[in-house]
Amino acid sequence: MARFEALKPPATEPAELIWQDGIPESTRFGDVYFNRGDGLSETRHVFIEPNNLSERFRELPSHGHFVIGETGFGSGLSFLTSWAEWKVVADTHNHSVLHFVSFERYPLTRDELERALLRWPELAPLAEELISQYPPLMKGVHRLVFEGGRVRLTLFFGELQNGLNQLPFTADAWFLDGFDPQYNPDMWSDEVIRLIRSHSVPGTTFSTFTAVGRVRRALEAAGFEVEKRPGFGRKREMLAGTISIEAELSPAETIHSDPVAIIGAGIAGTLLARNLAERGIPVLLIDKAANPGSAASGNAQGALYAKLGIEYNAQAELAATALSFSQRYYRPWKGVFWHPTGLLQLATTEKEAERQRKFCEQNQYPTEFLTPVSAAQAADLAGIDIPMNGLWFPKSGWLEPAKACERLSGHPLITTLFNVEVQNIERLETGWSLQSADGQSLRVSRLVIACGHQTAEIAPVTGKLRLKPIRGQVTYLPEATVNPPATVICGSKYLNPVGQGHATIGATFDIRNDNPNVTAEGHQQNLDELLRMLPDLPVTQVPAVETLQGRVAFRCTTHDYQPVAGELLTESGDKVEDAYLFTGLGSKGLVWGPLLAEYLADKLTGQPACLPTHLTRRIDTLRLYPKREL
């Protein structure tokens, strides 16, 4: 165990295992992960059947969701068994969603997970999906999406009590699946049981393999009705039970299926529209341009990267979580608009070299997420001469943002309305009225404003929202003039591999410049910075800067350069009913967008949130008002 005591954040200690006849056993707790004889039958007997999942899955209404909470993810067997049962009995056409929220203090590595799950070939297709998306071992919350959005897994790596305190959700069923209480008492403490009850409602069920008296009494004291049942195999008894629906008033589940109107068809708006559509929510996507991705999201290329802070605080955690999620999210779009070439973040100045040195001293990220590299290693990865050290992000790369917006908006439940500029938004008794510049009037039930810095101009609030545009110009360097890298290179500028006949360099950061036109000065700045960053880059026959092609866009940022996603609030903190903001993504929209779209879709559908409460405060809309900080 001592080999993990010196871990730095955000790394989390992996499980310590011994294998006996193909069965993993925890050396830390002296217990097996599943029954040596038949772990799959044990899972069905202990968890699936006592919670009556088959019938409850079958009876789930259209657009409903079912939430299972689990206190120990382990090998993922309980999740896969639940998913398999869901596939058999749940209605595939009613847009219902299975949410599985699980906690794990000592997660298995990906290789160990794969080895453990080899025992059940009947689960192999689902196991392969889980293994392919299994997140890097970083503390915190990881959201995994399967079955086109019909199955969602929220994994918390860390202490169970911390996770229960941080994640807002209500479970319909609980799998109490920690190791034996004798060896792992912290997972079965009275406080943990109390927190489990706080995430439950009348009608919530539970089951567990143990029948220990202390656990039974704690569950009863928390308000569960508990009964003993026959255990599996050699275990004589187990526990199961429920919170009586007569115990207190139990309101009917609210189904959030009303259509949503989204103003803005950039990367934020199209990601959210796609997310909602895949959950069965009709979307009206509105934009003043003729096509999606016509403003800040219209560049031919964009790099997928985040500059992580030296201190692993909430800001760094949110950025790392977003980057990891976005890498998983874009995987199905590989070769369409996503190109996972890897990304190098170079130490291009002495200041940045010192920053990266301190970053590596104080942090420990999994190597599959990022790793420091020497100049020689960077050169091997990029295929060009690189004179400085850097950080290597093997699962990052570059996207075609305009094409992404176009593809994401192409869904049967997304109706697009282009060439419509919304100028005024008025509250109705129910819903909203949108008035356009050409006199059109639209009535919508729910509204998301995702139109960049113009959000501040049309948001139906009286206070000033601190949003600002920042000009950025990119330069398109013709393929014939440069030996392009094999990976994305970031430093004072970024250089992408060739796409559509050119390599993109950018972008300028012009805070007090509102010129919408491409300028020779902007091209020269990009070229000068590129050659300072990569002095040995073979560049030949560079056209005069006046003849180079490029593009100007205005990125929307907030006063604190953190994004915004959530319910629209007034300056006094009151909720504006059925109105939401999704903006302020700055130059990191490709990174922030997928995770924050997932979070906002969770809120719009009333489903479990993919972010813990301490991170949602980072993106809260209230802080946009002057004198309102994080």
Backbone torsions as a table, in degrees:
resi	resn	phi	psi	omega
1	MET	NA	-24.8	-173.6
2	ALA	-64.5	-24.0	-175.1
3	ARG	-67.7	-13.0	-179.4
4	PHE	-107.2	-0.2	-174.4
5	GLU	-68.4	-25.7	-175.3
6	ALA	-95.3	13.3	-179.0
7	LEU	-61.5	139.5	176.0
8	LYS	-103.1	159.6	179.3
9	PRO	-68.5	152.2	2.9
10	PRO	-95.6	15.1	-177.7
11	ALA	-61.3	146.9	175.4
12	THR	-120.9	147.9	-177.5
13	GLU	-67.2	126.5	175.1
14	PRO	-75.9	166.0	176.0
15	ALA	-63.5	149.3	173.5
16	GLU	-108.5	117.3	-169.0
17	LEU	-121.1	153.3	159.1
18	ILE	-123.0	149.9	-178.0
19	TRP	-115.0	128.4	177.0
20	GLN	-127.9	113.7	-177.8
21	ASP	54.6	39.0	177.8
22	GLY	80.2	6.4	-179.4
23	ILE	-105.3	123.8	177.5
24	PRO	-76.6	138.5	177.8
25	GLU	-131.1	134.2	-179.9
26	SER	-77.3	122.3	174.9
27	THR	-75.4	-23.3	179.9
28	ARG	-70.7	-37.7	-175.2
29	PHE	-114.3	-4.5	177.4
30	GLY	61.9	37.9	-176.0
31	ASP	-143.1	155.3	179.7
32	VAL	-87.0	159.8	180.0
33	TYR	-82.9	-24.6	177.3
34	PHE	-159.1	166.5	-176.5
35	ASN	-56.7	134.1	-177.9
36	ARG	-65.9	-29.1	-177.3
37	GLY	-81.7	-52.2	-177.2
38	ASP	-156.9	87.4	-177.0
39	GLY	-64.6	-33.3	-179.1
40	LEU	-69.0	-44.0	177.1
41	SER	-64.8	-36.9	177.3
42	GLU	-61.4	-43.6	-179.4
43	THR	-62.1	-42.7	178.3
44	ARG	-64.4	-41.0	-178.0
45	HIS	-69.6	-40.7	-173.2
46	VAL	-84.9	-34.2	-171.5
47	PHE	-117.7	-47.8	-174.0
48	ILE	-68.4	-50.9	-174.8
49	GLU	-71.7	-47.6	-179.4
50	PRO	-61.5	-28.8	178.3
51	ASN	-88.4	2.9	175.3
52	ASN	53.5	44.0	-171.8
53	LEU	-68.7	-37.1	-178.1
54	SER	-57.7	-49.8	-178.9
55	GLU	-67.2	-41.1	-177.3
56	ARG	-68.9	-36.8	174.7
57	PHE	-62.3	-44.3	-175.8
58	ARG	-64.5	-33.1	-175.4
59	GLU	-90.7	1.6	-177.8
60	LEU	-64.1	131.5	-176.7
61	PRO	-74.2	167.9	176.4
62	SER	-57.7	133.3	-178.8
63	HIS	66.6	11.0	175.8
64	GLY	-80.3	171.6	175.8
65	HIS	-142.8	150.3	-179.9
66	PHE	-121.5	132.0	-174.3
67	VAL	-117.1	123.8	173.2
68	ILE	-108.7	128.1	173.0
69	GLY	-103.9	139.9	-178.5
70	GLU	-135.0	136.2	-174.3
71	THR	-92.2	-1.4	176.1
72	GLY	-158.4	107.6	-174.4
73	PHE	-69.0	-40.2	176.8
74	GLY	55.5	-122.1	-177.5
75	SER	-85.4	-3.5	-177.7
76	GLY	80.7	6.5	-176.2
77	LEU	-63.5	-40.6	-179.5
78	SER	-66.3	-38.1	176.9
79	PHE	-63.4	-48.1	-178.1
80	LEU	-64.8	-37.1	178.9
81	THR	-66.4	-40.0	177.1
82	SER	-65.9	-42.3	178.2
83	TRP	-61.4	-44.3	179.5
84	ALA	-61.9	-41.2	178.5
85	GLU	-65.4	-39.8	178.4
86	TRP	-59.9	-43.5	-179.0
87	LYS	-63.5	-32.1	-176.7
88	VAL	-76.1	-43.2	-168.0
89	VAL	-110.3	-24.0	-175.1
90	ALA	-74.2	147.8	178.3
91	ASP	-70.6	119.0	-176.4
92	THR	-79.5	-4.6	-175.3
93	HIS	-113.0	0.9	-175.0
94	ASN	-103.2	11.8	174.3
95	HIS	61.7	26.3	174.4
96	SER	-78.7	155.8	-174.1
97	VAL	-130.4	134.7	171.4
98	LEU	-96.1	121.3	174.1
99	HIS	-108.2	129.5	178.4
100	PHE	-121.4	115.0	-177.0
101	VAL	-110.5	115.6	-172.4
102	SER	-132.1	152.0	-175.5
103	PHE	-123.5	141.8	179.5
104	GLU	-150.7	119.3	179.0
105	ARG	-77.4	-39.1	-177.3
106	TYR	-125.7	82.9	-174.9
107	PRO	-71.0	151.7	171.4
108	LEU	-70.8	151.6	170.9
109	THR	-73.2	167.3	180.0
110	ARG	-60.5	-42.3	179.8
111	ASP	-64.1	-40.5	178.9
112	GLU	-67.2	-38.7	178.0
113	LEU	-61.7	-45.2	-179.6
114	GLU	-62.6	-42.1	-179.6
115	ARG	-64.5	-42.0	-178.1
116	ALA	-64.7	-36.8	-173.9
117	LEU	-85.6	-3.6	177.6
118	LEU	-64.3	-18.7	-175.4
119	ARG	-68.4	-17.7	-173.6
120	TRP	-123.7	86.1	-179.5
121	PRO	-60.1	-25.4	179.5
122	GLU	-68.0	-18.5	177.5
123	LEU	-101.1	3.9	-170.7
124	ALA	-55.7	-45.5	-179.5
125	PRO	-61.0	-39.4	179.1
126	LEU	-72.2	-39.7	179.2
127	ALA	-61.7	-39.4	178.5
128	GLU	-62.2	-39.6	177.3
129	GLU	-63.9	-44.7	179.3
130	LEU	-62.1	-45.7	-177.6
131	ILE	-64.7	-39.7	-178.2
132	SER	-66.7	-29.4	-178.9
133	GLN	-100.8	-3.7	-175.1
134	TYR	-54.0	127.0	-170.9
135	PRO	-76.9	162.1	172.6
136	PRO	-63.1	151.2	-174.8
137	LEU	-78.4	77.2	176.2
138	MET	-117.8	138.7	179.1
139	LYS	-59.3	145.4	176.0
140	GLY	118.1	-159.9	-171.6
141	VAL	-101.4	136.3	177.0
142	HIS	-130.6	126.4	177.2
143	ARG	-104.4	127.2	177.3
144	LEU	-118.3	137.6	-174.8
145	VAL	-121.0	128.4	-178.2
146	PHE	-127.7	169.2	174.1
147	GLU	54.3	39.1	179.4
148	GLY	63.3	24.9	178.0
149	GLY	102.2	-3.6	-177.8
150	ARG	-82.4	-13.4	176.7
151	VAL	-132.0	125.4	-179.2
152	ARG	-127.4	130.1	179.1
153	LEU	-112.8	123.2	174.5
154	THR	-108.9	113.0	-177.2
155	LEU	-106.5	127.8	174.5
156	PHE	-111.7	117.2	175.2
157	PHE	-95.7	111.5	-179.0
158	GLY	154.7	-171.1	-179.4
159	GLU	-63.9	134.8	-178.1
160	LEU	-57.0	-45.3	-177.8
161	GLN	-62.5	-41.1	177.6
162	ASN	-62.0	-43.6	-179.2
163	GLY	-63.6	-41.7	178.5
164	LEU	-64.4	-32.6	177.9
165	ASN	-74.5	-27.8	-172.1
166	GLN	-95.6	-28.2	-174.2
167	LEU	-97.4	124.7	176.8
168	PRO	-89.0	113.4	176.1
169	PHE	-163.6	161.9	174.8
170	THR	-125.3	124.0	-176.6
171	ALA	-89.4	142.6	170.7
172	ASP	-88.6	-25.4	178.6
173	ALA	-148.8	147.9	179.5
174	TRP	-120.5	133.4	167.8
175	PHE	-104.7	105.6	178.6
176	LEU	-89.8	99.6	-162.5
177	ASP	-131.2	34.4	174.5
178	GLY	-75.6	172.6	174.9
179	PHE	-64.8	170.5	-177.7
180	ASP	-46.7	131.3	-179.8
181	PRO	-54.5	-27.2	178.8
182	GLN	-65.2	-34.3	-176.7
183	TYR	-100.0	-20.0	-176.7
184	ASN	-133.8	63.0	-172.9
185	PRO	-64.5	-29.2	-177.1
186	ASP	-60.5	-33.2	-178.5
187	MET	-73.0	-14.2	-176.2
188	TRP	-117.3	20.1	-176.5
189	SER	-69.6	161.6	178.0
190	ASP	-59.8	-37.0	-179.5
191	GLU	-66.8	-40.8	177.4
192	VAL	-62.7	-44.0	178.6
193	ILE	-62.3	-38.5	178.2
194	ARG	-63.6	-41.0	179.0
195	LEU	-67.3	-37.7	175.7
196	ILE	-60.2	-42.4	177.6
197	ARG	-63.0	-36.6	-179.2
198	SER	-68.0	-19.8	176.0
199	HIS	-98.4	20.3	-177.6
200	SER	-127.4	164.2	178.1
201	VAL	-137.7	166.8	173.6
202	PRO	-52.5	129.4	-175.0
203	GLY	101.7	-17.5	175.4
204	THR	-64.2	135.5	179.0
205	THR	-111.0	166.7	174.5
206	PHE	-148.6	161.2	168.5
207	SER	-153.4	156.0	179.7
208	THR	-156.0	152.7	-178.4
209	PHE	-71.2	-22.9	-173.4
210	THR	-89.2	154.5	174.3
211	ALA	-128.2	21.7	-178.5
212	VAL	-58.3	135.5	-175.7
213	GLY	-59.2	-39.4	-178.5
214	ARG	-62.8	-39.2	178.5
215	VAL	-67.4	-44.2	179.7
216	ARG	-59.5	-44.8	-178.4
217	ARG	-66.2	-37.8	179.3
218	ALA	-65.9	-39.6	177.8
219	LEU	-66.0	-42.1	178.6
220	GLU	-65.1	-40.6	179.4
221	ALA	-65.1	-28.5	179.9
222	ALA	-80.6	-10.6	177.0
223	GLY	113.5	5.2	177.3
224	PHE	-86.3	142.0	167.6
225	GLU	-85.7	123.9	-169.8
226	VAL	-118.3	138.1	173.6
227	GLU	-134.8	150.4	174.0
228	LYS	-87.9	141.6	177.3
229	ARG	-131.9	162.5	176.1
230	PRO	-61.5	133.4	179.0
231	GLY	-79.2	-175.5	-179.2
232	PHE	-103.0	138.6	176.7
233	GLY	61.8	-125.1	-177.3
234	ARG	-78.0	-11.1	179.4
235	LYS	-78.7	121.9	-174.7
236	ARG	-72.1	-38.3	-175.0
237	GLU	-138.8	157.7	172.0
238	MET	-142.3	173.7	-179.0
239	LEU	-117.3	147.2	173.4
240	ALA	-150.6	163.8	179.8
241	GLY	173.1	-167.0	-175.0
242	THR	-158.0	167.9	166.2
243	ILE	-97.5	119.4	-174.6
244	SER	-58.0	137.0	178.2
245	ILE	-70.7	-14.1	175.0
246	GLU	-86.8	-8.8	-174.3
247	ALA	-63.4	-33.6	179.0
248	GLU	-161.8	165.5	-178.9
249	LEU	-62.2	126.6	-178.3
250	SER	-114.1	100.8	-179.1
251	PRO	-65.5	147.6	177.7
252	ALA	-65.6	145.8	179.3
253	GLU	-62.0	132.4	177.3
254	THR	-84.6	124.9	177.5
255	ILE	-94.4	117.6	-176.9
256	HIS	-98.5	86.5	-176.4
257	SER	-122.8	6.0	179.0
258	ASP	-62.6	148.7	178.0
259	PRO	-59.7	154.9	180.0
260	VAL	-123.5	131.0	173.2
261	ALA	-98.0	132.9	178.9
262	ILE	-119.9	122.0	176.6
263	ILE	-94.7	112.4	-178.1
264	GLY	119.0	117.5	-177.9
265	ALA	-113.1	37.6	171.1
266	GLY	-83.5	-161.6	-176.1
267	ILE	-64.4	-37.4	179.0
268	ALA	-64.7	-51.9	-176.5
269	GLY	-64.6	-41.4	-178.2
270	THR	-72.9	-35.5	175.4
271	LEU	-62.8	-44.3	179.5
272	LEU	-66.9	-42.7	179.0
273	ALA	-58.4	-44.5	-179.9
274	ARG	-64.6	-43.5	-179.4
275	ASN	-60.1	-46.7	180.0
276	LEU	-66.1	-42.2	-179.0
277	ALA	-61.5	-39.4	179.4
278	GLU	-70.4	-15.3	172.7
279	ARG	-93.4	4.4	177.7
280	GLY	87.7	15.0	-179.0
281	ILE	-97.3	121.7	176.6
282	PRO	-65.4	140.4	-176.8
283	VAL	-128.4	136.2	168.8
284	LEU	-107.1	112.8	-176.3
285	LEU	-102.2	117.1	-171.7
286	ILE	-115.2	136.0	176.3
287	ASP	-151.8	146.8	-178.8
288	LYS	-76.9	-15.7	178.8
289	ALA	-85.5	175.3	-177.9
290	ALA	-85.2	-14.9	-176.7
291	ASN	-144.3	159.1	173.8
292	PRO	-69.1	154.5	177.7
293	GLY	65.0	40.1	-176.7
294	SER	-98.1	-11.4	-177.7
295	ALA	-107.3	-120.9	-175.7
296	ALA	-63.7	-21.4	-179.1
297	SER	-93.7	15.0	-174.0
298	GLY	-96.1	4.6	-179.6
299	ASN	-65.9	153.9	-179.4
300	ALA	-69.2	-32.6	-178.6
301	GLN	-138.2	150.0	174.2
302	GLY	-150.6	140.0	-177.8
303	ALA	-87.6	144.3	177.2
304	LEU	-100.4	95.2	-179.8
305	TYR	-152.8	160.0	174.7
306	ALA	-136.2	139.2	176.7
307	LYS	-94.1	103.9	-173.5
308	LEU	-81.9	139.1	-177.3
309	GLY	-71.3	158.4	178.2
310	ILE	-62.5	-44.8	178.7
311	GLU	-87.2	132.0	178.4
312	TYR	-84.7	84.3	178.9
313	ASN	-108.6	-168.6	-177.6
314	ALA	-61.1	-36.9	-179.7
315	GLN	-64.8	-44.6	178.2
316	ALA	-67.0	-38.7	179.2
317	GLU	-62.7	-42.7	179.3
318	LEU	-63.9	-42.3	-179.6
319	ALA	-65.3	-44.3	-180.0
320	ALA	-65.6	-41.0	178.3
321	THR	-62.7	-42.9	179.7
322	ALA	-64.8	-42.2	-179.1
323	LEU	-65.0	-45.0	179.5
324	SER	-62.0	-43.6	179.6
325	PHE	-64.9	-42.9	-177.7
326	SER	-64.2	-36.8	177.9
327	GLN	-62.3	-37.5	175.8
328	ARG	-72.6	-40.5	-175.4
329	TYR	-61.6	-42.2	-173.8
330	TYR	-79.9	-8.8	-175.0
331	ARG	-52.5	-45.0	-179.5
332	PRO	-64.1	-15.8	-176.9
333	TRP	-98.9	13.8	179.2
334	LYS	-59.1	131.6	180.0
335	GLY	83.0	-9.8	177.0
336	VAL	-96.0	-63.6	172.7
337	PHE	-137.1	4.2	-178.5
338	TRP	-117.3	130.1	-176.2
339	HIS	-129.8	94.0	-174.6
340	PRO	-80.5	74.3	-177.2
341	THR	-85.1	-8.6	-167.5
342	GLY	84.6	163.4	-175.6
343	LEU	-145.1	134.8	175.9
344	LEU	-106.2	128.3	174.8
345	GLN	-108.3	104.9	-169.7
346	LEU	-89.2	148.7	174.0
347	ALA	-87.5	82.4	-169.6
348	THR	-82.2	-12.0	178.3
349	THR	-133.1	165.1	176.8
350	GLU	-62.1	-37.5	178.9
351	LYS	-63.3	-43.8	179.8
352	GLU	-70.4	-34.9	176.9
353	ALA	-62.3	-41.6	177.9
354	GLU	-67.9	-37.7	178.3
355	ARG	-63.6	-44.2	179.6
356	GLN	-67.1	-34.6	177.5
357	ARG	-62.2	-47.0	178.4
358	LYS	-65.1	-38.5	178.5
359	PHE	-58.1	-46.4	-178.9
360	CYS	-69.3	-31.6	177.8
361	GLU	-67.9	-37.9	-170.7
362	GLN	-97.7	-7.7	-175.6
363	ASN	-130.2	157.0	176.5
364	GLN	-140.3	96.4	177.5
365	TYR	-95.8	148.9	174.7
366	PRO	-59.0	143.1	-176.4
367	THR	-65.8	-23.8	177.3
368	GLU	-72.1	-15.2	178.5
369	PHE	-95.5	-51.7	174.6
370	LEU	-158.0	155.0	177.4
371	THR	-151.5	141.7	175.5
372	PRO	-70.9	144.8	179.4
373	VAL	-134.1	151.4	175.0
374	SER	-79.5	172.4	178.1
375	ALA	-61.3	-40.2	179.9
376	ALA	-65.7	-41.7	178.1
377	GLN	-65.4	-39.8	178.5
378	ALA	-62.5	-40.9	179.8
379	ALA	-63.8	-40.6	178.3
380	ASP	-63.2	-40.6	-178.7
381	LEU	-68.6	-40.6	-175.0
382	ALA	-86.4	-22.4	-178.3
383	GLY	77.7	14.3	176.0
384	ILE	-139.0	165.2	178.4
385	ASP	-68.8	129.5	177.2
386	ILE	-131.8	125.0	-171.8
387	PRO	-93.6	5.9	-176.7
388	MET	-141.0	163.0	177.8
389	ASN	-74.0	174.7	178.5
390	GLY	-173.6	-167.6	177.0
391	LEU	-116.7	135.7	-177.4
392	TRP	-108.9	123.6	176.9
393	PHE	-108.9	93.7	-169.5
394	PRO	-66.9	-23.8	-176.4
395	LYS	-102.0	7.9	175.2
396	SER	-90.5	-171.3	-177.9
397	GLY	167.3	-142.7	-179.1
398	TRP	-138.6	156.9	-179.6
399	LEU	-124.3	164.2	168.5
400	GLU	-104.7	93.2	-170.3
401	PRO	-59.8	-43.3	-178.7
402	ALA	-62.7	-42.7	178.1
403	LYS	-66.5	-36.0	177.4
404	ALA	-59.9	-47.0	-179.9
405	CYS	-60.7	-40.5	180.0
406	GLU	-64.2	-47.5	-177.4
407	ARG	-69.3	-41.4	-178.3
408	LEU	-63.4	-33.4	-177.8
409	SER	-81.0	-4.8	-179.3
410	GLY	-90.3	81.6	-179.4
411	HIS	-140.5	143.4	-177.6
412	PRO	-57.3	-27.0	-178.6
413	LEU	-92.5	3.7	177.2
414	ILE	-105.2	117.0	173.4
415	THR	-100.2	125.5	-178.5
416	THR	-99.9	143.0	178.2
417	LEU	-134.7	95.8	-175.9
418	PHE	-100.7	168.3	-176.5
419	ASN	60.1	32.2	177.8
420	VAL	-126.5	112.8	-179.8
421	GLU	-99.5	111.4	178.5
422	VAL	-76.2	124.3	-178.8
423	GLN	-112.2	-20.6	-177.2
424	ASN	-146.9	141.7	179.8
425	ILE	-127.7	125.0	-178.9
426	GLU	-123.4	140.8	178.4
427	ARG	-79.6	131.4	174.0
428	LEU	-103.8	175.2	177.9
429	GLU	-58.0	-40.6	171.1
430	THR	-133.4	119.5	178.6
431	GLY	88.7	-159.5	-171.6
432	TRP	-135.7	151.2	172.2
433	SER	-112.5	126.7	178.8
434	LEU	-109.4	125.4	177.5
435	GLN	-108.9	131.6	-177.7
436	SER	-98.8	169.9	-178.2
437	ALA	-65.5	-27.4	-178.7
438	ASP	-96.3	15.4	173.3
439	GLY	93.2	0.2	177.5
440	GLN	-70.8	152.2	176.7
441	SER	-132.2	126.3	-179.6
442	LEU	-120.0	139.5	176.2
443	ARG	-110.4	126.0	-176.8
444	VAL	-131.5	153.4	-178.6
445	SER	-80.1	-49.6	-177.3
446	ARG	-132.1	150.5	-167.8
447	LEU	-136.8	134.1	170.8
448	VAL	-123.1	125.6	178.5
449	ILE	-99.3	115.3	-175.4
450	ALA	-136.5	45.9	-174.5
451	CYS	-111.4	43.4	172.8
452	GLY	60.9	-142.0	-175.4
453	HIS	-68.2	-17.7	177.6
454	GLN	-73.1	-9.4	175.7
455	THR	-54.7	-41.8	-177.7
456	ALA	-63.7	-27.7	-177.3
457	GLU	-77.0	-28.8	-173.8
458	ILE	-115.4	-7.8	-179.6
459	ALA	-60.0	132.7	-175.3
460	PRO	-79.9	59.5	175.3
461	VAL	-135.4	159.8	-177.2
462	THR	-92.2	-25.8	-178.1
463	GLY	-74.0	160.6	179.1
464	LYS	-82.1	125.9	177.0
465	LEU	-94.8	128.4	-175.3
466	ARG	-83.2	80.4	174.8
467	LEU	-123.4	142.8	-177.9
468	LYS	-144.6	147.2	176.2
469	PRO	-88.7	142.2	174.0
470	ILE	-126.5	122.4	-177.5
471	ARG	-70.9	138.4	174.3
472	GLY	-137.8	128.0	178.1
473	GLN	-113.3	131.1	174.4
474	VAL	-107.5	155.8	-179.6
475	THR	-119.5	133.2	177.4
476	TYR	-98.5	112.4	-179.4
477	LEU	-95.5	117.9	-176.9
478	PRO	-56.1	142.2	-175.7
479	GLU	-55.4	-36.2	-176.0
480	ALA	-69.0	-14.7	-174.5
481	THR	-97.6	-4.6	-173.4
482	VAL	-145.7	145.3	170.5
483	ASN	-87.9	97.7	-169.0
484	PRO	-73.9	154.6	176.7
485	PRO	-74.9	160.5	175.9
486	ALA	-82.5	-16.5	-179.1
487	THR	-123.9	168.2	170.1
488	VAL	-73.4	138.2	176.9
489	ILE	-120.6	125.8	179.2
490	CYS	-121.1	142.3	174.6
491	GLY	-163.2	-123.2	173.3
492	SER	-68.1	-24.0	170.6
493	LYS	-135.8	176.5	171.7
494	TYR	-120.7	150.7	175.8
495	LEU	-130.0	123.0	-179.3
496	ASN	-97.4	156.9	168.4
497	PRO	-60.0	165.6	-176.7
498	VAL	-67.5	136.8	173.0
499	GLY	-146.7	133.6	-179.6
500	GLN	57.2	34.6	172.9
501	GLY	87.2	4.1	178.6
502	HIS	-152.3	161.2	173.3
503	ALA	-104.5	133.9	-177.4
504	THR	-92.1	131.8	174.8
505	ILE	-115.9	138.9	176.6
506	GLY	173.6	-166.7	-19.8
507	ALA	-113.0	157.9	175.7
508	THR	-66.1	161.6	-178.6
509	PHE	-130.0	86.8	-170.2
510	ASP	-107.6	93.0	-172.6
511	ILE	-67.2	-41.1	-174.2
512	ARG	-114.5	47.9	-179.7
513	ASN	-136.6	117.9	-178.0
514	ASP	-109.2	19.0	179.3
515	ASN	-73.0	117.6	-178.4
516	PRO	-81.2	-4.1	-174.5
517	ASN	-96.8	149.2	174.0
518	VAL	-68.3	136.2	-178.8
519	THR	-122.6	153.2	175.2
520	ALA	-63.9	-35.0	179.5
521	GLU	-62.4	-40.0	178.0
522	GLY	-64.8	-41.0	176.4
523	HIS	-62.7	-43.3	-178.3
524	GLN	-63.8	-40.7	178.2
525	GLN	-61.1	-44.3	179.3
526	ASN	-63.2	-43.2	-179.9
527	LEU	-66.5	-43.0	-179.4
528	ASP	-62.4	-44.4	-179.6
529	GLU	-66.6	-37.0	178.7
530	LEU	-61.5	-45.1	-177.7
531	LEU	-74.2	-25.8	172.0
532	ARG	-69.6	-36.8	-179.6
533	MET	-73.9	-39.7	-177.5
534	LEU	-130.2	76.3	-174.2
535	PRO	-63.8	-22.9	-178.5
536	ASP	-98.4	11.1	179.8
537	LEU	-66.0	122.3	179.2
538	PRO	-69.3	106.0	177.5
539	VAL	-122.5	121.7	-178.4
540	THR	-128.3	151.3	173.3
541	GLN	54.1	43.0	179.1
542	VAL	-69.1	126.1	178.4
543	PRO	-64.2	161.6	174.2
544	ALA	-59.0	142.0	-175.4
545	VAL	-58.8	-27.1	179.7
546	GLU	-66.4	-21.1	-176.9
547	THR	-101.7	-7.0	-178.9
548	LEU	-69.8	147.5	175.3
549	GLN	-90.8	157.5	179.0
550	GLY	-174.0	-165.1	-178.6
551	ARG	-156.1	146.5	175.8
552	VAL	-115.1	136.3	175.0
553	ALA	-141.8	159.3	-179.7
554	PHE	-115.7	109.9	-179.7
555	ARG	-80.5	141.4	178.5
556	CYS	-95.0	125.2	177.6
557	THR	-126.8	162.8	176.2
558	THR	-100.6	173.9	-179.3
559	HIS	-62.8	-28.1	-177.9
560	ASP	-108.7	9.0	177.3
561	TYR	59.8	26.1	173.1
562	GLN	-111.4	147.9	-175.4
563	PRO	-74.0	171.3	-179.4
564	VAL	-127.7	128.6	175.5
565	ALA	-156.1	115.4	179.0
566	GLY	161.4	-172.5	179.9
567	GLU	-65.0	139.2	174.8
568	LEU	-72.0	128.2	-179.9
569	LEU	-118.7	151.7	173.3
570	THR	-78.6	172.3	-179.4
571	GLU	-62.2	-26.8	178.5
572	SER	-86.6	-0.6	176.8
573	GLY	94.5	5.0	178.4
574	ASP	-78.7	144.1	-179.9
575	LYS	-75.5	133.2	172.1
576	VAL	-89.6	110.4	-169.9
577	GLU	-58.6	131.5	173.5
578	ASP	61.1	30.9	176.7
579	ALA	-134.0	138.9	-175.0
580	TYR	-139.0	156.2	174.9
581	LEU	-116.0	145.2	173.9
582	PHE	-147.7	93.7	-171.8
583	THR	-160.5	-173.1	176.3
584	GLY	70.7	27.9	-176.9
585	LEU	-80.1	-10.7	176.8
586	GLY	58.8	-137.7	-179.4
587	SER	-87.9	2.7	-176.0
588	LYS	-112.9	27.8	-178.1
589	GLY	-59.6	-35.3	-179.4
590	LEU	-66.9	-28.4	178.3
591	VAL	-85.0	-50.4	-176.6
592	TRP	-68.2	-35.4	-167.4
593	GLY	-54.8	-53.6	-175.9
594	PRO	-59.9	-45.7	-178.3
595	LEU	-67.1	-43.5	-178.0
596	LEU	-72.7	-28.8	171.9
597	ALA	-65.8	-40.3	176.8
598	GLU	-62.1	-44.9	179.7
599	TYR	-63.3	-45.1	-178.3
600	LEU	-68.0	-37.7	176.0
601	ALA	-65.3	-35.8	174.0
602	ASP	-56.9	-46.3	-177.9
603	LYS	-67.0	-42.6	-177.3
604	LEU	-67.7	-25.0	-179.3
605	THR	-104.1	-1.1	179.9
606	GLY	69.9	25.5	-178.6
607	GLN	-98.9	164.6	-178.3
608	PRO	-55.1	138.1	-176.3
609	ALA	-76.1	145.4	179.1
610	CYS	-88.3	-1.8	-179.1
611	LEU	-123.2	142.1	174.3
612	PRO	-73.7	160.9	-172.9
613	THR	-62.0	-35.0	-177.4
614	HIS	-69.9	-19.4	175.8
615	LEU	-90.5	-29.7	177.9
616	THR	-64.9	-26.1	176.6
617	ARG	-65.8	-26.2	179.8
618	ARG	-68.3	-24.6	-173.8
619	ILE	-114.3	11.3	-177.0
620	ASP	-64.6	143.9	-177.7
621	THR	-74.7	-23.1	-174.8
622	LEU	-62.6	-30.9	-176.6
623	ARG	-69.4	-10.9	178.9
624	LEU	-70.0	-20.3	179.8
625	TYR	-80.6	144.1	176.2
626	PRO	-54.8	143.6	179.9
627	LYS	70.0	12.3	174.7
628	ARG	-117.3	109.2	-177.7
629	GLU	-114.7	174.7	-179.4
630	LEU	-67.0	NA	NA
